């Protein structure tokens, strides 16, 4: 399993009535991909730029896809630009992968599986491994999970990680703040627009 897959499992395994937003989760998954590629030496950072390395990505279809989509010409791509580009729809892609692997299933009723039913986590070794990583308070996984609202509030404490990993985590945090700002601005604009149509604009 990979950090993005473990993050998705943890996000879906919270037992909370407040599911993680797809946009936030997608940004965090894109950050988790960079961190796994750093760990595999498939990339390195030059400042905040993602530089392709000489090693192959871990044996995971989506991580291999991520590595194949790296910008391979100078000045390369910043971590922030990667998050927004790679993150688009990424949570849906990872959910589809987990479903294809049997990690996500649809509830069955009287022996019938309903395709329209909500996907739920299967009781699997992958789910237990993700839970073990969370219980062990692994800094990267806990920080990413906390950033999207899983496992409590976001913390301002810097995790004990390598500098390159810290750079990625900081970029994820900044992107999440930007996403929240954009959503708030759109909500205000939509409310003002509705107010005009209701005759409240003058």
N, C-alpha and C positions, 0 to 999 in steps of 0.2 A: 504494500500500500504506500501511498504518497501523502505528503502533507496536504495538498488540496483535497484529496479524497477523504482523509481523516477529518479535515475541517468541515467538509460538507456533512459527513456523518454526525459529527458533534452538533452542528447547527440544526440538524433534523432530529436529533435525539435529546433535545432539551426538555421535552415534556411541558413546554411553556405554551400558554395560549397566545403568545405574540411571536409569530414566525418571523424569521429574518427576511428582510427585504431582498429581492433578487439582485437589485443593483448593487447594494452594499456587499452582498455575498460574492458577486462576480468580481468586484475590485479586489476583495481579500483573496479570492482564489487565484487571481492573476499574480498577486504578490507572493502567494505560497509557491506558485510555479517557479518564479525567479529564485526563491530561496532554495528549492530543491535542485534547480539547475546549478546554482552556486555550489551547493554541497557536492554535486557530482562533477564539479569542475568543467561543466559544459558551457558555462559563462563565467566572466569575472566583471567586476565593476571598475571603471575608470572615472572616479568622481561619482556622478550619478548616471553615467552612461553604461549601458549593458553591452559588453564586448564578447562576442562569441568565442568560446574556448576550443580546445583541441579534443576534448573527450566527448563521447556520445551521451545523450540524455539517458536517464534511467529507463528501463524497459517498461514503459507505460505509454499507451497510445497518445493520450492527450499531452503528456510531457514531450514526447517525440514531435508531436504537432507543434507545440510551443517552440521547441528548439528550431524546427524547420522554418518557423515564421520570423525568426530574429532578423533584424536589420544588420547586414553584414558589410556595410560600407561606412566609412567615417562621415560625419562625426558620431555615427551609431545613434541609438535611440535612448532617450532618458527613461529612467524607471517610471516616472509619472506618465510619459506618453505611452509606454508599454501598458500600464494599468488600464488606461482608457481604451486603447486599441484592442488589446487582447481580452480585456475584461468584458467586452460587449457580448452579452448572452452566454457567458462562460458557465454560469451556474446551471443553466439548462443543459449544456453539453455534458457537464459532470453528472448531473442527475440521470441523463440518458445512458451514460457509461455504467453507472452503478446499477441501473435497472437491467441493462444487458448482461451484467455479471451476476445477476441474481441477488445483489445487495439491497435493492429496493424492490418491493413487491406490492401488489394491490390486494387489499383485504378480500378474503374469500367468504362467501356466505352459502352454506349448504352445498359446498363443493364447487360453487361457480365463482370464477374470478371476473369481476366487473371492470372492464377497461376504463370506464369513466371514474372509477374510484380513486381516491387520493392515494398516492404512493406512501408506503410506510417502510421503515427499516426492517430488514430481515434479521433474525437472531443468528448472527454469523461470526466467524473468527475475526473478520475485518471490523465489525462493530465493536467487538471486545478489545481488539488492539487499539482502536481509536479511543475507547474509554480508558484504557490503561495509560495511554499517552497523556490524556487529560488529567487523570488522577495523579500522574507523576509530575504535573505542573511543568511540562516542557515549555520553555520560554516562548519559542516561536508560535507554537500551536495555541497556547493560552493567550498570548498577546493578540493574535489574529482573531481568535474567537471573541475575546473581550471587545475588540474594535467594532465588531458587528453586533454587539449586545448579547453575546452568549456567555453565560457564567458570571454575570454580574456587570457592574458598571465599568466603563473604560477607566484604565488607570493611567496616571501621569508618570508613574515610575518607569524609568528606562530598563528594559529587560537586559539580562546579562548575556549578551550575544556578541558575535564578531561585528566589526565596524560595518562591513558590507551588508550584513543582515540587518543591522540597525538602520542603515540607509533605506533599505526596502520597506521595513516596518514603518518608518517615519513617512515615507511616500504614500503608503497605504492610508495612514492616519490622515494626512493632508487631503488625499483624494476623497475620503469619506466626508470630511468637513466641507469640501467644495460641493460634493453631491447634495448634501443636506441643504446648503445655501441655495443651490439652483432650485431644488424642490420648493423651498420656502418662497423664493422669489416668484416662481410660477404659480404657487397657491395664492399669493397676494394679487398677482396680475389677473388670475382667473376670477377671484372674488370681486375685484374692481370691475371686470368686464360684466359679470353677472349683475352687479349693482346698477350698471348703466342700462342694461336691458330691462331691469325692473323699474326704471324711472327714478333711480336714486342718484343719478349723476348730475343733477342740476334741477 
